[in-house]
Amino acid sequence: MTQILVVEDNPMNMELAVDLLEVYGYDVTGAEDGFKALELIKQIEFDLILLDMQLPEMDGSEILAKLKNDPETAEMLVVALTAHAMAGDAERFIEAGCAGYISKPIDVHEFKQAVERYLK
């Protein structure tokens, strides 16, 4: 079964993403901060990481840098998940190592297709 990690500090956004992904048939794990995410990544082999870029203490960019600089995690599929969709953000996240970008609030009609597209 496909393993997805959702890294999201907002409980409502986390619940929505996890619930939708589980309905779609994925095995989903949630992490509310970067420290927990990095701990889980050492324990579980995830097929996809949906990473909120605006996290407290350790933001998504820091987590992404740690993953990409570690040979064991450098190839992990990471997609940015953020509400701050400013001009150039998608390009910046991709340059940093993300496979792509999903903006929040999550569009329930497009979310499934977006996740499937990244997993192919």
The first five atom37 places (N, CA, C, CB, O) and aatype in JSON, in Angstrom:
{
  "aatype": [12, 16, 5, 9, 10, 19, 19, 6, 3, 2, 14, 12, 2, 12, 6, 10, 0, 19, 3, 10, 10, 6, 19, 18, 7, 18, 3, 19, 16, 7, 0, 6, 3, 7, 13, 11, 0, 10, 6, 10, 9, 11, 5, 9, 6, 13, 3, 10, 9, 10, 10, 3, 12, 5, 10, 14, 6, 12, 3, 7, 15, 6, 9, 10, 0, 11, 10, 11, 2, 3, 14, 6, 16, 0, 6, 12, 10, 19, 19, 0, 10, 16, 0, 8, 0, 12, 0, 7, 3, 0, 6, 1, 13, 9, 6, 0, 7, 4, 0, 7, 18, 9, 15, 11, 14, 9, 3, 19, 8, 6, 13, 11, 5, 0, 19, 6, 1, 18, 10, 11],
  "atom_mask": [
    [1, 1, 1, 1, 1],
    [1, 1, 1, 1, 1],
    [1, 1, 1, 1, 1],
    [1, 1, 1, 1, 1],
    [1, 1, 1, 1, 1],
    [1, 1, 1, 1, 1],
    [1, 1, 1, 1, 1],
    [1, 1, 1, 1, 1],
    [1, 1, 1, 1, 1],
    [1, 1, 1, 1, 1],
    [1, 1, 1, 1, 1],
    [1, 1, 1, 1, 1],
    [1, 1, 1, 1, 1],
    [1, 1, 1, 1, 1],
    [1, 1, 1, 1, 1],
    [1, 1, 1, 1, 1],
    [1, 1, 1, 1, 1],
    [1, 1, 1, 1, 1],
    [1, 1, 1, 1, 1],
    [1, 1, 1, 1, 1],
    [1, 1, 1, 1, 1],
    [1, 1, 1, 1, 1],
    [1, 1, 1, 1, 1],
    [1, 1, 1, 1, 1],
    [1, 1, 1, 0, 1],
    [1, 1, 1, 1, 1],
    [1, 1, 1, 1, 1],
    [1, 1, 1, 1, 1],
    [1, 1, 1, 1, 1],
    [1, 1, 1, 0, 1],
    [1, 1, 1, 1, 1],
    [1, 1, 1, 1, 1],
    [1, 1, 1, 1, 1],
    [1, 1, 1, 0, 1],
    [1, 1, 1, 1, 1],
    [1, 1, 1, 1, 1],
    [1, 1, 1, 1, 1],
    [1, 1, 1, 1, 1],
    [1, 1, 1, 1, 1],
    [1, 1, 1, 1, 1],
    [1, 1, 1, 1, 1],
    [1, 1, 1, 1, 1],
    [1, 1, 1, 1, 1],
    [1, 1, 1, 1, 1],
    [1, 1, 1, 1, 1],
    [1, 1, 1, 1, 1],
    [1, 1, 1, 1, 1],
    [1, 1, 1, 1, 1],
    [1, 1, 1, 1, 1],
    [1, 1, 1, 1, 1],
    [1, 1, 1, 1, 1],
    [1, 1, 1, 1, 1],
    [1, 1, 1, 1, 1],
    [1, 1, 1, 1, 1],
    [1, 1, 1, 1, 1],
    [1, 1, 1, 1, 1],
    [1, 1, 1, 1, 1],
    [1, 1, 1, 1, 1],
    [1, 1, 1, 1, 1],
    [1, 1, 1, 0, 1],
    [1, 1, 1, 1, 1],
    [1, 1, 1, 1, 1],
    [1, 1, 1, 1, 1],
    [1, 1, 1, 1, 1],
    [1, 1, 1, 1, 1],
    [1, 1, 1, 1, 1],
    [1, 1, 1, 1, 1],
    [1, 1, 1, 1, 1],
    [1, 1, 1, 1, 1],
    [1, 1, 1, 1, 1],
    [1, 1, 1, 1, 1],
    [1, 1, 1, 1, 1],
    [1, 1, 1, 1, 1],
    [1, 1, 1, 1, 1],
    [1, 1, 1, 1, 1],
    [1, 1, 1, 1, 1],
    [1, 1, 1, 1, 1],
    [1, 1, 1, 1, 1],
    [1, 1, 1, 1, 1],
    [1, 1, 1, 1, 1],
    [1, 1, 1, 1, 1],
    [1, 1, 1, 1, 1],
    [1, 1, 1, 1, 1],
    [1, 1, 1, 1, 1],
    [1, 1, 1, 1, 1],
    [1, 1, 1, 1, 1],
    [1, 1, 1, 1, 1],
    [1, 1, 1, 0, 1],
    [1, 1, 1, 1, 1],
    [1, 1, 1, 1, 1],
    [1, 1, 1, 1, 1],
    [1, 1, 1, 1, 1],
    [1, 1, 1, 1, 1],
    [1, 1, 1, 1, 1],
    [1, 1, 1, 1, 1],
    [1, 1, 1, 1, 1],
    [1, 1, 1, 0, 1],
    [1, 1, 1, 1, 1],
    [1, 1, 1, 1, 1],
    [1, 1, 1, 0, 1],
    [1, 1, 1, 1, 1],
    [1, 1, 1, 1, 1],
    [1, 1, 1, 1, 1],
    [1, 1, 1, 1, 1],
    [1, 1, 1, 1, 1],
    [1, 1, 1, 1, 1],
    [1, 1, 1, 1, 1],
    [1, 1, 1, 1, 1],
    [1, 1, 1, 1, 1],
    [1, 1, 1, 1, 1],
    [1, 1, 1, 1, 1],
    [1, 1, 1, 1, 1],
    [1, 1, 1, 1, 1],
    [1, 1, 1, 1, 1],
    [1, 1, 1, 1, 1],
    [1, 1, 1, 1, 1],
    [1, 1, 1, 1, 1],
    [1, 1, 1, 1, 1],
    [1, 1, 1, 1, 1],
    [1, 1, 1, 1, 1]
  ],
  "atom_positions": [
    [[0.84, -1.19, 0.0], [0.0, 0.0, 0.0], [0.89, 1.25, 0.0], [-0.96, 0.0, 1.23], [1.94, 1.28, 0.64]],
    [[0.45, 2.25, -0.71], [1.2, 3.5, -0.81], [1.2, 4.23, 0.53], [0.62, 4.4, -1.92], [0.14, 4.45, 1.13]],
    [[2.39, 4.6, 0.98], [2.58, 5.3, 2.25], [2.78, 6.8, 1.99], [3.79, 4.72, 3.03], [3.66, 7.19, 1.23]],
    [[1.95, 7.62, 2.63], [2.06, 9.08, 2.48], [2.23, 9.72, 3.85], [0.82, 9.66, 1.76], [1.52, 9.39, 4.8]],
    [[3.17, 10.64, 3.94], [3.36, 11.44, 5.15], [2.83, 12.84, 4.88], [4.86, 11.48, 5.57], [3.22, 13.48, 3.9]],
    [[1.96, 13.31, 5.76], [1.45, 14.68, 5.68], [2.07, 15.45, 6.85], [-0.14, 14.73, 5.74], [1.88, 15.09, 8.01]],
    [[2.83, 16.5, 6.52], [3.45, 17.33, 7.54], [2.69, 18.65, 7.54], [5.01, 17.55, 7.26], [2.81, 19.46, 6.62]],
    [[1.9, 18.86, 8.6], [0.98, 20.0, 8.65], [0.73, 20.36, 10.11], [-0.36, 19.67, 7.93], [0.38, 19.5, 10.91]],
    [[0.9, 21.64, 10.46], [0.7, 22.06, 11.84], [-0.73, 22.51, 12.14], [1.65, 23.18, 12.16], [-1.1, 22.6, 13.31]],
    [[-1.53, 22.78, 11.13], [-2.92, 23.2, 11.34], [-3.81, 21.96, 11.46], [-3.41, 24.13, 10.18], [-3.93, 21.2, 10.5]],
    [[-4.43, 21.74, 12.63], [-5.22, 20.52, 12.83], [-6.35, 20.32, 11.81], [-5.81, 20.54, 14.22], [-6.61, 19.19, 11.4]],
    [[-7.0, 21.39, 11.41], [-8.09, 21.25, 10.43], [-7.56, 20.85, 9.06], [-8.89, 22.55, 10.32], [-8.14, 20.0, 8.39]],
    [[-6.45, 21.46, 8.63], [-5.84, 21.09, 7.36], [-5.31, 19.66, 7.39], [-4.69, 22.06, 7.01], [-5.43, 18.92, 6.42]],
    [[-4.73, 19.28, 8.53], [-4.23, 17.91, 8.69], [-5.38, 16.92, 8.58], [-3.51, 17.75, 10.05], [-5.28, 15.93, 7.85]],
    [[-6.46, 17.18, 9.3], [-7.61, 16.26, 9.29], [-8.18, 16.11, 7.88], [-8.7, 16.75, 10.25], [-8.48, 15.0, 7.44]],
    [[-8.32, 17.21, 7.17], [-8.85, 17.16, 5.81], [-7.94, 16.34, 4.9], [-9.02, 18.59, 5.25], [-8.41, 15.45, 4.2]],
    [[-6.65, 16.63, 4.9], [-5.72, 15.92, 4.03], [-5.68, 14.43, 4.35], [-4.32, 16.52, 4.14], [-5.75, 13.6, 3.45]],
    [[-5.58, 14.1, 5.63], [-5.51, 12.69, 6.04], [-6.8, 11.96, 5.68], [-5.23, 12.58, 7.56], [-6.76, 10.86, 5.13]],
    [[-7.94, 12.57, 6.0], [-9.23, 11.93, 5.7], [-9.39, 11.68, 4.2], [-10.39, 12.8, 6.2], [-9.79, 10.59, 3.8]],
    [[-9.07, 12.68, 3.39], [-9.19, 12.51, 1.94], [-8.27, 11.41, 1.44], [-8.88, 13.83, 1.23], [-8.69, 10.55, 0.67]],
    [[-7.03, 11.43, 1.86], [-6.06, 10.43, 1.39], [-6.46, 9.03, 1.82], [-4.67, 10.76, 1.93], [-6.28, 8.08, 1.05]],
    [[-6.99, 8.89, 3.02], [-7.44, 7.57, 3.47], [-8.64, 7.09, 2.66], [-7.8, 7.61, 4.96], [-8.74, 5.91, 2.33]],
    [[-9.55, 8.0, 2.33], [-10.69, 7.64, 1.49], [-10.2, 7.19, 0.11], [-11.67, 8.84, 1.34], [-10.79, 6.29, -0.49]],
    [[-9.14, 7.79, -0.38], [-8.57, 7.42, -1.68], [-7.83, 6.09, -1.63], [-7.63, 8.51, -2.17], [-7.43, 5.55, -2.66]],
    [[-7.64, 5.54, -0.41], [-7.01, 4.23, -0.28], [-5.54, 4.24, 0.1], [0.0, 0.0, 0.0], [-4.87, 3.2, 0.02]],
    [[-5.03, 5.37, 0.52], [-3.62, 5.45, 0.89], [-3.45, 5.2, 2.39], [-3.04, 6.82, 0.51], [-4.36, 5.44, 3.18]],
    [[-2.27, 4.72, 2.76], [-1.9, 4.58, 4.16], [-1.23, 5.9, 4.54], [-0.93, 3.33, 4.41], [-0.19, 6.26, 3.98]],
    [[-1.81, 6.63, 5.49], [-1.38, 8.0, 5.78], [-0.89, 8.13, 7.22], [-2.53, 8.99, 5.53], [-1.48, 7.6, 8.15]],
    [[0.22, 8.84, 7.35], [0.77, 9.19, 8.65], [0.86, 10.71, 8.71], [2.17, 8.52, 8.9], [1.22, 11.35, 7.73]],
    [[0.53, 11.28, 9.85], [0.6, 12.72, 10.03], [1.7, 13.11, 10.99], [0.0, 0.0, 0.0], [2.0, 12.4, 11.95]],
    [[2.31, 14.26, 10.72], [3.31, 14.85, 11.62], [2.98, 16.33, 11.73], [4.78, 14.62, 11.11], [2.81, 17.01, 10.71]],
    [[2.9, 16.83, 12.95], [2.52, 18.22, 13.16], [3.69, 19.19, 13.13], [1.8, 18.35, 14.46], [3.49, 20.41, 13.18]],
    [[4.92, 18.67, 13.06], [6.08, 19.55, 12.97], [7.23, 18.84, 12.28], [6.51, 20.02, 14.37], [7.18, 17.63, 12.03]],
    [[8.27, 19.59, 11.98], [9.4, 19.05, 11.25], [10.19, 18.02, 12.02], [0.0, 0.0, 0.0], [10.7, 17.06, 11.43]],
    [[10.29, 18.18, 13.33], [11.04, 17.24, 14.15], [10.39, 15.86, 14.1], [11.15, 17.74, 15.6], [11.06, 14.85, 13.93]],
    [[9.07, 15.84, 14.26], [8.32, 14.58, 14.2], [8.43, 13.98, 12.8], [6.84, 14.81, 14.58], [8.59, 12.76, 12.66]],
    [[8.34, 14.81, 11.77], [8.43, 14.32, 10.39], [9.77, 13.63, 10.16], [8.25, 15.49, 9.4], [9.81, 12.53, 9.61]],
    [[10.86, 14.25, 10.56], [12.19, 13.67, 10.34], [12.35, 12.37, 11.12], [13.28, 14.67, 10.75], [13.01, 11.44, 10.64]],
    [[11.75, 12.29, 12.3], [11.78, 11.06, 13.09], [11.02, 9.94, 12.37], [11.17, 11.31, 14.5], [11.51, 8.81, 12.29]],
    [[9.84, 10.26, 11.85], [9.03, 9.26, 11.15], [9.71, 8.79, 9.86], [7.65, 9.83, 10.83], [9.63, 7.61, 9.51]],
    [[10.36, 9.7, 9.17], [11.03, 9.36, 7.9], [12.14, 8.34, 8.13], [11.61, 10.64, 7.25], [12.44, 7.54, 7.24]],
    [[12.75, 8.35, 9.32], [13.77, 7.35, 9.65], [13.16, 5.98, 9.89], [14.56, 7.79, 10.87], [13.83, 4.96, 9.73]],
    [[11.87, 5.94, 10.27], [11.22, 4.69, 10.65], [10.39, 4.05, 9.53], [10.34, 4.93, 11.82], [10.26, 2.83, 9.48]],
    [[9.84, 4.87, 8.65], [8.91, 4.4, 7.63], [9.38, 4.86, 6.26], [7.47, 4.92, 7.92], [9.85, 5.98, 6.1]],
    [[9.26, 3.99, 5.26], [9.61, 4.35, 3.89], [8.36, 4.92, 3.21], [10.16, 3.12, 3.1], [7.47, 4.18, 2.82]],
    [[8.32, 6.23, 3.07], [7.17, 6.91, 2.48], [7.33, 7.02, 0.96], [7.0, 8.31, 3.09], [8.43, 7.23, 0.45]],
    [[6.21, 6.86, 0.25], [6.19, 7.01, -1.19], [6.04, 8.47, -1.59], [5.06, 6.18, -1.8], [6.44, 8.88, -2.68]],
    [[5.44, 9.27, -0.68], [5.18, 10.68, -0.94], [5.13, 11.42, 0.39], [3.86, 10.87, -1.72], [4.57, 10.93, 1.37]],
    [[5.72, 12.61, 0.39], [5.63, 13.5, 1.55], [4.97, 14.78, 1.1], [7.05, 13.79, 2.18], [5.45, 15.46, 0.19]],
    [[3.84, 15.11, 1.72], [3.17, 16.39, 1.49], [3.62, 17.32, 2.61], [1.58, 16.24, 1.46], [3.28, 17.1, 3.78]],
    [[4.38, 18.32, 2.27], [5.09, 19.14, 3.25], [4.6, 20.58, 3.27], [6.58, 19.12, 2.96], [4.78, 21.33, 2.31]],
    [[3.97, 20.95, 4.39], [3.59, 22.34, 4.6], [4.88, 23.15, 4.7], [2.69, 22.52, 5.9], [5.78, 22.8, 5.46]],
    [[4.97, 24.2, 3.93], [6.2, 24.99, 3.92], [6.24, 26.04, 5.03], [6.35, 25.67, 2.58], [7.3, 26.61, 5.29]],
    [[5.13, 26.3, 5.69], [5.05, 27.31, 6.74], [4.81, 26.63, 8.09], [3.94, 28.34, 6.45], [3.7, 26.67, 8.62]],
    [[5.85, 26.02, 8.64], [5.74, 25.33, 9.93], [6.48, 26.13, 10.99], [6.3, 23.9, 9.83], [7.44, 26.84, 10.69]],
    [[6.04, 26.03, 12.25], [6.77, 26.7, 13.33], [8.07, 25.96, 13.64], [5.89, 26.78, 14.61], [8.2, 24.77, 13.33]],
    [[9.01, 26.64, 14.22], [10.3, 26.11, 14.66], [11.2, 25.68, 13.51], [10.09, 24.96, 15.58], [12.27, 26.27, 13.32]],
    [[10.81, 24.67, 12.74], [11.59, 24.21, 11.59], [10.65, 24.24, 10.39], [12.19, 22.76, 11.83], [9.74, 23.42, 10.29]],
    [[10.86, 25.18, 9.47], [9.92, 25.31, 8.36], [10.19, 24.27, 7.27], [10.01, 26.71, 7.75], [11.18, 23.54, 7.33]],
    [[9.3, 24.21, 6.31], [9.38, 23.22, 5.26], [10.67, 23.28, 4.47], [0.0, 0.0, 0.0], [11.19, 22.25, 4.04]],
    [[11.19, 24.47, 4.28], [12.46, 24.61, 3.53], [13.61, 23.95, 4.27], [12.78, 26.09, 3.29], [14.47, 23.32, 3.65]],
    [[13.63, 24.08, 5.59], [14.68, 23.45, 6.39], [14.56, 21.93, 6.33], [14.61, 23.93, 7.85], [15.56, 21.22, 6.19]],
    [[13.33, 21.43, 6.44], [13.11, 19.98, 6.38], [13.54, 19.46, 5.01], [11.62, 19.64, 6.64], [14.24, 18.45, 4.92]],
    [[13.13, 20.15, 3.96], [13.47, 19.75, 2.61], [15.0, 19.72, 2.42], [12.83, 20.71, 1.59], [15.53, 18.78, 1.82]],
    [[15.68, 20.73, 2.92], [17.14, 20.77, 2.81], [17.78, 19.58, 3.51], [17.69, 22.09, 3.39], [18.71, 18.97, 2.98]],
    [[17.29, 19.25, 4.71], [17.83, 18.09, 5.44], [17.61, 16.81, 4.65], [17.17, 17.98, 6.83], [18.51, 15.97, 4.57]],
    [[16.43, 16.65, 4.06], [16.14, 15.44, 3.28], [17.03, 15.36, 2.04], [14.67, 15.42, 2.87], [17.59, 14.3, 1.75]],
    [[17.16, 16.45, 1.33], [17.91, 16.45, 0.07], [19.42, 16.35, 0.29], [17.6, 17.71, -0.72], [20.14, 15.92, -0.61]],
    [[19.9, 16.75, 1.47], [21.33, 16.67, 1.76], [21.75, 15.34, 2.38], [21.71, 17.78, 2.67], [22.93, 15.13, 2.63]],
    [[20.8, 14.45, 2.62], [21.08, 13.13, 3.19], [20.94, 12.1, 2.08], [20.12, 12.81, 4.39], [19.86, 11.97, 1.5]],
    [[22.0, 11.36, 1.76], [21.92, 10.38, 0.68], [20.8, 9.34, 0.86], [23.24, 9.66, 0.55], [20.28, 8.83, -0.13]],
    [[20.44, 9.04, 2.1], [19.38, 8.05, 2.35], [17.99, 8.59, 2.02], [19.43, 7.61, 3.8], [17.08, 7.8, 1.77]],
    [[17.81, 9.9, 2.03], [16.49, 10.48, 1.81], [16.44, 11.43, 0.61], [16.04, 11.21, 3.04], [15.39, 11.98, 0.3]],
    [[17.56, 11.62, -0.04], [17.66, 12.61, -1.12], [16.67, 12.38, -2.26], [19.06, 12.62, -1.67], [16.23, 13.33, -2.9]],
    [[16.31, 11.13, -2.51], [15.42, 10.82, -3.63], [13.94, 10.75, -3.24], [15.82, 9.5, -4.25], [13.1, 10.43, -4.08]],
    [[13.62, 11.05, -1.98], [12.22, 10.99, -1.55], [11.39, 12.0, -2.33], [12.11, 11.27, -0.03], [11.83, 13.1, -2.63]],
    [[10.18, 11.59, -2.64], [9.23, 12.42, -3.38], [8.54, 13.37, -2.4], [8.18, 11.55, -4.15], [7.76, 12.94, -1.56]],
    [[8.84, 14.66, -2.53], [8.3, 15.68, -1.64], [7.52, 16.69, -2.48], [9.43, 16.39, -0.82], [8.01, 17.19, -3.49]],
    [[6.29, 16.97, -2.03], [5.45, 17.97, -2.69], [5.14, 19.05, -1.66], [4.14, 17.34, -3.28], [4.67, 18.76, -0.56]],
    [[5.39, 20.31, -2.03], [5.1, 21.44, -1.15], [3.59, 21.59, -1.01], [5.73, 22.75, -1.7], [2.84, 21.42, -1.97]],
    [[3.17, 21.89, 0.19], [1.75, 22.1, 0.51], [1.68, 23.38, 1.31], [1.13, 20.86, 1.3], [2.08, 23.41, 2.48]],
    [[1.17, 24.46, 0.69], [1.19, 25.73, 1.41], [0.1, 26.67, 0.95], [2.53, 26.4, 1.23], [-0.37, 26.61, -0.19]],
    [[-0.3, 27.54, 1.85], [-1.34, 28.53, 1.56], [-0.74, 29.81, 0.99], [-2.15, 28.84, 2.82], [-1.46, 30.64, 0.43]],
    [[0.54, 29.97, 1.12], [1.18, 31.2, 0.68], [1.64, 31.07, -0.77], [2.36, 31.56, 1.59], [2.82, 30.85, -1.04]],
    [[0.69, 31.2, -1.68], [0.96, 31.03, -3.12], [1.32, 32.36, -3.75], [-0.26, 30.4, -3.84], [0.49, 33.0, -4.39]],
    [[2.54, 32.77, -3.56], [3.0, 34.03, -4.14], [3.72, 33.72, -5.44], [3.92, 34.8, -3.16], [4.17, 32.6, -5.67]],
    [[3.83, 34.72, -6.28], [4.52, 34.56, -7.55], [5.93, 34.03, -7.32], [4.56, 35.9, -8.33], [6.68, 34.59, -6.51]],
    [[6.29, 32.98, -8.01], [7.62, 32.41, -7.91], [7.77, 31.32, -6.87], [0.0, 0.0, 0.0], [8.8, 30.65, -6.83]],
    [[6.76, 31.13, -6.0], [6.87, 30.11, -4.96], [7.04, 28.71, -5.53], [5.64, 30.15, -4.07], [7.91, 27.97, -5.1]],
    [[6.21, 28.36, -6.5], [6.29, 27.01, -7.08], [7.68, 26.75, -7.62], [5.23, 26.83, -8.2], [8.25, 25.69, -7.38]],
    [[8.23, 27.69, -8.35], [9.56, 27.53, -8.92], [10.62, 27.41, -7.83], [9.89, 28.72, -9.84], [11.55, 26.61, -7.93]],
    [[10.47, 28.2, -6.78], [11.43, 28.18, -5.68], [11.4, 26.82, -4.96], [11.13, 29.31, -4.67], [12.45, 26.27, -4.63]],
    [[10.2, 26.28, -4.74], [10.07, 24.99, -4.08], [10.65, 23.88, -4.95], [8.6, 24.69, -3.74], [11.31, 22.96, -4.45]],
    [[10.41, 23.95, -6.25], [10.94, 22.94, -7.17], [12.46, 23.03, -7.24], [10.32, 23.12, -8.58], [13.14, 22.0, -7.25]],
    [[13.0, 24.22, -7.29], [14.45, 24.4, -7.29], [15.08, 23.82, -6.03], [14.82, 25.88, -7.42], [16.2, 23.3, -6.06]],
    [[14.36, 23.91, -4.9], [14.87, 23.4, -3.63], [14.77, 21.88, -3.54], [14.12, 24.04, -2.47], [15.38, 21.27, -2.66]],
    [[14.01, 21.25, -4.45], [13.95, 19.79, -4.46], [12.56, 19.19, -4.4], [0.0, 0.0, 0.0], [12.42, 17.97, -4.41]],
    [[11.53, 20.02, -4.35], [10.16, 19.49, -4.37], [9.81, 19.02, -5.78], [9.14, 20.55, -3.88], [10.28, 19.59, -6.77]],
    [[8.99, 17.98, -5.85], [8.52, 17.49, -7.15], [7.43, 18.4, -7.7], [8.0, 16.05, -7.04], [7.17, 18.41, -8.91]],
    [[6.8, 19.15, -6.82], [5.72, 20.04, -7.24], [5.12, 20.77, -6.07], [0.0, 0.0, 0.0], [5.73, 20.9, -5.01]],
    [[3.9, 21.24, -6.26], [3.28, 22.19, -5.35], [1.77, 22.01, -5.36], [3.65, 23.64, -5.74], [1.15, 21.95, -6.42]],
    [[1.18, 21.91, -4.18], [-0.28, 21.89, -4.04], [-0.63, 23.05, -3.12], [-0.82, 20.5, -3.46], [-0.11, 23.15, -2.01]],
    [[-1.52, 23.92, -3.59], [-1.87, 25.09, -2.77], [-3.03, 24.78, -1.84], [-2.21, 26.28, -3.66], [-3.88, 23.94, -2.12]],
    [[-3.04, 25.49, -0.72], [-4.14, 25.41, 0.24], [-4.94, 26.69, 0.14], [-3.61, 25.18, 1.71], [-4.38, 27.72, -0.24]],
    [[-6.21, 26.69, 0.44], [-6.92, 25.51, 0.95], [-7.02, 24.42, -0.11], [-8.31, 25.9, 1.42], [-7.07, 24.69, -1.31]],
    [[-7.04, 23.19, 0.36], [-7.1, 22.03, -0.52], [-8.43, 22.03, -1.26], [-6.93, 20.71, 0.28], [-9.5, 22.16, -0.66]],
    [[-8.34, 21.89, -2.56], [-9.53, 21.75, -3.41], [-9.83, 20.26, -3.45], [-9.31, 22.36, -4.87], [-9.1, 19.5, -4.09]],
    [[-10.89, 19.84, -2.79], [-11.19, 18.41, -2.66], [-11.4, 17.74, -4.01], [-12.43, 18.22, -1.8], [-11.2, 16.53, -4.13]],
    [[-11.79, 18.49, -5.02], [-12.02, 17.92, -6.34], [-10.72, 17.71, -7.12], [-12.96, 18.81, -7.14], [-10.64, 16.82, -7.97]],
    [[-9.71, 18.51, -6.84], [-8.45, 18.43, -7.57], [-7.35, 17.7, -6.8], [-7.98, 19.8, -7.93], [-6.35, 17.29, -7.38]],
    [[-7.53, 17.55, -5.49], [-6.5, 16.98, -4.63], [-6.14, 15.55, -5.04], [-6.97, 17.0, -3.17], [-4.96, 15.22, -5.15]],
    [[-7.13, 14.72, -5.27], [-6.88, 13.33, -5.64], [-6.06, 13.24, -6.92], [-8.21, 12.57, -5.81], [-5.09, 12.48, -6.99]],
    [[-6.43, 14.02, -7.94], [-5.7, 13.99, -9.2], [-4.26, 14.48, -9.02], [-6.43, 14.85, -10.24], [-3.33, 13.94, -9.62]],
    [[-4.09, 15.49, -8.2], [-2.76, 16.03, -7.96], [-1.86, 14.97, -7.29], [-2.83, 17.3, -7.08], [-0.72, 14.77, -7.71]],
    [[-2.39, 14.31, -6.27], [-1.61, 13.28, -5.58], [-1.28, 12.14, -6.53], [-2.39, 12.75, -4.34], [-0.15, 11.67, -6.57]],
    [[-2.26, 11.68, -7.29], [-2.04, 10.59, -8.26], [-0.99, 10.97, -9.29], [-3.36, 10.22, -8.97], [-0.17, 10.14, -9.66]],
    [[-1.02, 12.21, -9.75], [-0.06, 12.69, -10.73], [1.37, 12.61, -10.18], [-0.4, 14.14, -11.14], [2.28, 12.21, -10.9]],
    [[1.56, 12.98, -8.93], [2.9, 12.95, -8.36], [3.37, 11.52, -8.1], [2.93, 13.74, -7.06], [4.57, 11.24, -8.17]],
    [[2.46, 10.63, -7.8], [2.84, 9.24, -7.51], [3.16, 8.42, -8.75], [1.74, 8.56, -6.74], [3.73, 7.34, -8.65]],
    [[2.79, 8.91, -9.94], [3.06, 8.16, -11.17], [4.5, 8.27, -11.58], [2.18, 8.64, -12.31], [4.9, 7.69, -12.6]]
  ]
}
